[in-house]
């Protein structure tokens, strides 16, 4: 016989119930145990007819697709091919991509009050509450940021980067990586818009007995009304200063002798002064870092130094100049949270031409992200807490398995060793214990 393939094996189809994503069942158990299906059906509008899908059927399917590695609504077809696995987790039918697209548009349609989007807001808040009440933390650091999503959609506007797309605001809790609140925005909405209101929405969503004690952001939050609100709430903040004329003048008036290298030979100097803005009720510290600007001839004004300034109300005895900057620089971790949400969970692209439908999809993406954060913190070994979703897929989700019926029970036989089998059983046990009393 003439060889017609590179390697000598054949490909045939089988009717056996096999799965390539056996570990996804463990994530599905956690999602159900913490209340995703029950909360979704409670807070979202039901189907318009008895032939329609319940809200939980749609949301559950999209969440599983995103957690499993899907990046578009079309990937729901791959979930449909996992018939055995879906039956194992109580999902007999998966909606078609077009059906889900229509559902997203109905749930976000402003003409009908956006009841679906508002319902998902309550679902996210309730799940966040159930996750946060088990972490033993009372005061959190809120990292607020706007993130760009590029998309050539019919309803999209140009962002300040010159790209067509969207500019949602997200607020992450640094200590747990949970996305506390999301606000989907058009691309032409400036990141500085509604910063105080965004903070107040985040504050309103903190569970009882917990509070936002610290706030960090870039220069989009450099606003007097936000500063006043944070002072009123007793929140310590570190916000990148907008280097307007007043800030530049304040920096220029810092005495030469005040500039110090924190470590000899480090290449930069630190100093600070006291500053205030029109509208602020209290003055604040302006902590400044300056570095010698190399290749000065390339810059328009040829200034000797490059400056970075942070406005803060930390007291000097609480944090010195260097400690304030080090603490503020930790907000760079929120970029990793953003990357995990966008790249890890497919939120770097939107499926619909309508912004309001994409707002619903983005909120489901935040739900999928937060459920994953809760899963790895509450059900998985502590050493897994720093793993990204990509690592989870490699180590746990993408496990081949066979689904059989034995002695009247469904059995998922996975291609794993004994050590991983015991690990998976431990994860399932923790998820089950959580499901017994999700509200603590």
ZIDA-V396947 format. One record per residue. N is the residue number from 0. OMEGA is omega as a letter, one per 40 degrees, with the letter a starting at -180 (NA if undefined). D_CENTER is the distance of its C-alpha to the mean C-alpha in whole Angstrom. Layout:
<<N,OMEGA,D_CENTER> <N,OMEGA,D_CENTER>>
This chain:
<<0,i,56> <1,i,54> <2,a,51> <3,i,48> <4,a,45> <5,i,44> <6,a,43> <7,i,46> <8,a,44> <9,i,43> <10,i,40> <11,i,41> <12,i,39> <13,i,39> <14,i,39> <15,i,38> <16,a,34> <17,i,32> <18,i,28> <19,a,27> <20,a,23> <21,a,25> <22,i,22> <23,i,20> <24,i,22> <25,i,21> <26,i,17> <27,i,19> <28,i,21> <29,a,18> <30,a,16> <31,a,20> <32,a,21> <33,i,18> <34,a,19> <35,a,17> <36,a,20> <37,a,22> <38,a,20> <39,i,19> <40,i,23> <41,a,24> <42,a,22> <43,i,22> <44,i,25> <45,a,27> <46,a,29> <47,i,31> <48,a,34> <49,i,35> <50,a,34> <51,i,30> <52,i,27> <53,i,26> <54,a,22> <55,i,21> <56,i,23> <57,a,21> <58,i,17> <59,a,18> <60,a,19> <61,i,16> <62,a,14> <63,i,16> <64,a,16> <65,i,13> <66,a,13> <67,i,16> <68,i,16> <69,a,17> <70,i,16> <71,i,18> <72,i,19> <73,a,22> <74,i,21> <75,i,22> <76,i,25> <77,i,24> <78,i,23> <79,i,27> <80,i,28> <81,a,27> <82,i,30> <83,i,31> <84,a,27> <85,i,26> <86,i,29> <87,a,29> <88,i,26> <89,i,27> <90,a,26> <91,a,29> <92,i,28> <93,a,25> <94,i,25> <95,i,26> <96,i,24> <97,i,26> <98,i,26> <99,i,22> <100,i,22> <101,i,25> <102,i,23> <103,i,20> <104,i,22> <105,a,24> <106,a,21> <107,a,20> <108,i,24> <109,a,25> <110,i,28> <111,i,27> <112,a,25> <113,a,22> <114,i,22> <115,i,20> <116,i,17> <117,i,18> <118,i,18> <119,i,15> <120,i,14> <121,i,16> <122,i,15> <123,a,12> <124,a,13> <125,i,16> <126,i,14> <127,i,12> <128,a,16> <129,i,17> <130,a,14> <131,a,15> <132,a,19> <133,a,19> <134,i,18> <135,a,21> <136,i,19> <137,a,21> <138,a,19> <139,i,16> <140,i,15> <141,i,13> <142,a,11> <143,a,11> <144,i,11> <145,a,12> <146,a,11> <147,i,13> <148,a,13> <149,a,17> <150,i,19> <151,a,23> <152,a,23> <153,a,25> <154,a,24> <155,i,22> <156,a,23> <157,i,23> <158,a,20> <159,i,22> <160,a,22> <161,i,24> <162,i,22> <163,a,22> <164,a,18> <165,a,16> <166,a,14> <167,i,11> <168,i,10> <169,i,7> <170,a,8> <171,i,7> <172,a,10> <173,a,11> <174,a,13> <175,a,11> <176,i,7> <177,i,7> <178,a,5> <179,a,8> <180,i,9> <181,i,8> <182,a,12> <183,a,13> <184,i,15> <185,a,18> <186,a,19> <187,i,22> <188,a,20> <189,i,20> <190,a,17> <191,a,20> <192,i,20> <193,a,20> <194,i,18> <195,a,20> <196,i,19> <197,i,16> <198,a,16> <199,i,19> <200,i,16> <201,i,14> <202,a,17> <203,a,18> <204,i,15> <205,i,16> <206,i,18> <207,i,22> <208,i,23> <209,a,20> <210,i,19> <211,a,17> <212,a,20> <213,a,19> <214,i,17> <215,i,16> <216,i,16> <217,a,18> <218,i,21> <219,a,19> <220,a,19> <221,a,23> <222,a,25> <223,a,27> <224,i,26> <225,i,23> <226,a,25> <227,i,27> <228,i,25> <229,i,23> <230,a,27> <231,a,28> <232,a,25> <233,a,26> <234,i,23> <235,a,23> <236,i,21> <237,a,21> <238,i,21> <239,a,22> <240,i,25> <241,a,26> <242,i,29> <243,a,31> <244,a,35> <245,i,35> <246,i,33> <247,i,35> <248,i,38> <249,i,37> <250,a,36> <251,a,39> <252,i,41> <253,a,40> <254,a,43> <255,a,43> <256,a,44> <257,a,40> <258,a,38> <259,i,38> <260,i,37> <261,i,34> <262,a,36> <263,i,39> <264,a,38> <265,i,35> <266,i,35> <267,a,33> <268,i,35> <269,i,33> <270,i,35> <271,i,34> <272,i,35> <273,a,35> <274,i,34> <275,i,33> <276,i,32> <277,i,34> <278,i,33> <279,a,31> <280,i,33> <281,i,33> <282,a,33> <283,i,31> <284,i,31> <285,a,30> <286,a,29> <287,i,30> <288,i,30> <289,i,32> <290,i,33> <291,a,36> <292,i,35> <293,a,37> <294,a,38> <295,a,39> <296,i,41> <297,a,38> <298,a,37> <299,a,38> <300,i,40> <301,a,40> <302,a,39> <303,a,39> <304,i,36> <305,a,32> <306,i,30> <307,a,27> <308,i,27> <309,i,25> <310,a,26> <311,i,26> <312,i,27> <313,i,27> <314,a,31> <315,a,33> <316,i,34> <317,i,30> <318,i,29> <319,a,31> <320,a,30> <321,a,29> <322,i,27> <323,a,25> <324,i,24> <325,i,23> <326,a,21> <327,a,20> <328,i,19> <329,i,17> <330,i,14> <331,i,14> <332,i,12> <333,i,9> <334,i,10> <335,i,9> <336,i,6> <337,a,6> <338,i,8> <339,i,7> <340,a,4> <341,a,8> <342,a,10> <343,a,10> <344,i,9> <345,a,11> <346,i,9> <347,i,12> <348,a,14> <349,a,15> <350,a,18> <351,i,20> <352,a,23> <353,a,22> <354,a,19> <355,i,19> <356,i,19> <357,i,16> <358,i,14> <359,i,15> <360,a,13> <361,i,10> <362,i,10> <363,i,11> <364,i,8> <365,i,6> <366,i,8> <367,i,9> <368,a,6> <369,i,7> <370,i,10> <371,i,10> <372,i,9> <373,a,12> <374,a,14> <375,i,14> <376,a,15> <377,a,17> <378,a,19> <379,i,19> <380,a,21> <381,a,20> <382,i,21> <383,a,18> <384,a,15> <385,i,14> <386,i,15> <387,i,12> <388,i,12> <389,i,15> <390,i,17> <391,i,16> <392,a,18> <393,a,20> <394,a,21> <395,a,21> <396,a,20> <397,i,23> <398,i,26> <399,a,29> <400,i,30> <401,a,33> <402,a,33> <403,i,37> <404,a,38> <405,i,41> <406,i,43> <407,a,41> <408,i,37> <409,a,35> <410,i,34> <411,a,31> <412,a,33> <413,i,31> <414,a,32> <415,i,31> <416,a,33> <417,a,34> <418,i,31> <419,i,28> <420,i,30> <421,i,30> <422,a,27> <423,i,25> <424,i,28> <425,i,26> <426,i,23> <427,a,24> <428,i,26> <429,i,24> <430,i,22> <431,i,25> <432,i,26> <433,a,22> <434,a,23> <435,i,27> <436,a,25> <437,a,22> <438,i,22> <439,NA,24>>
